[in-house]
């Protein structure tokens, strides 16, 4: 290995480690508030519906900020974008810690979403660019595992500090201060030590030109059928996961202590971390054996498993703390089984259905669409619990029986919001059997053209050449699976190409539409 290769490998490892640590801290910051819902509710005198609305504020702002993330990642290198995002969410976390009213808390939590929005798409696209099709699932599995470990750290940290007071500062406020300080430190490390494998070297463009190109690329991504299907299932899946944010509150209402609650939820989150890694590794294996269906089937199995396991956990086990071992065991099994999708299927497929230059855009748009709808899930749990299943607001006269009655109501609301969306999610994945192979092959065709030396701006010209050749020579077979190849190209410079060319377009748009047309011709010929 040459010195340059060794340096590149070292930079890759260092960047991936920092990216995983940032993802871990991002998730810790995100779950910290749900972990202290009970204490925040008591301090601000608000109901579960209002507490869920705090998460709604953060999620809505975060969702609306994802286009900003795509735009930011298109200009400087993405490592710097991640660092800036860490600084922004750190500042908002400090504001959450000092909030004294519900309105202040809601505004601070909303600002927190801007920083989180900058970080997530940039992290996903960095991981995708540092890996290939055969290792991407495992890489996303490790990323999801560290992310879920962040949930363990953030959730347990908040739960354990919540009942204490330090120098007159409530423990839950101190937890937000500490996470903010760590976020600043990690942002500095990311700024100084991480690197983007595809540094931007393009000439400067006006803000209007960049916005126009971003909009064109976004339209092209949205038009990809596989993207539409994954976003649709993701909306349902995130609604189900958001409903589980009340798990800590549910356990405490049943009578579990803060320590017991932290152990059970910690085991659950650890199981989701192991499940994500398992899903990523197995996803790579089954995709090699069954390239058109392996990842999809794995996601369907994972989603469907939530229905029976959730029923056992939320409806089948006794509503008291005497069965802590059983609760922990079912939590662990369910966490392991339902956490495969992102690492095994969604994130690897996203990297395969768009060109490398559009990966930040596809991850940003995915999070934008999914988060807008899923952000309404936490308030829905509160509404179902209070208005359908008989949850009674906590008061100074609360008793053990009242708390357990509230726990039962909350469990029923959580199961409704878990089972229905997960069933929809599993069924929606089935559409990928039709869309994914075609969309993946489209991008492979475009990539092969680039590797063979064809400029992206000449995409329509190559299509014109191939189309005219097939019209004149029906005996010419379809393009090989890996791409068109030199044998399938012919010079047709005298063709009326100028009339077919649509004018100045984004290179990505031209390549993508060209690839879709070639893939269609290929499928027709094969039939």
Order of alpha helices (4+ residues) and beta strands (2+ residues): alpha-alpha-alpha-alpha-alpha-alpha-beta-beta-alpha-alpha-alpha-alpha-alpha-alpha-alpha-alpha-alpha-alpha-alpha-alpha-alpha-alpha-alpha
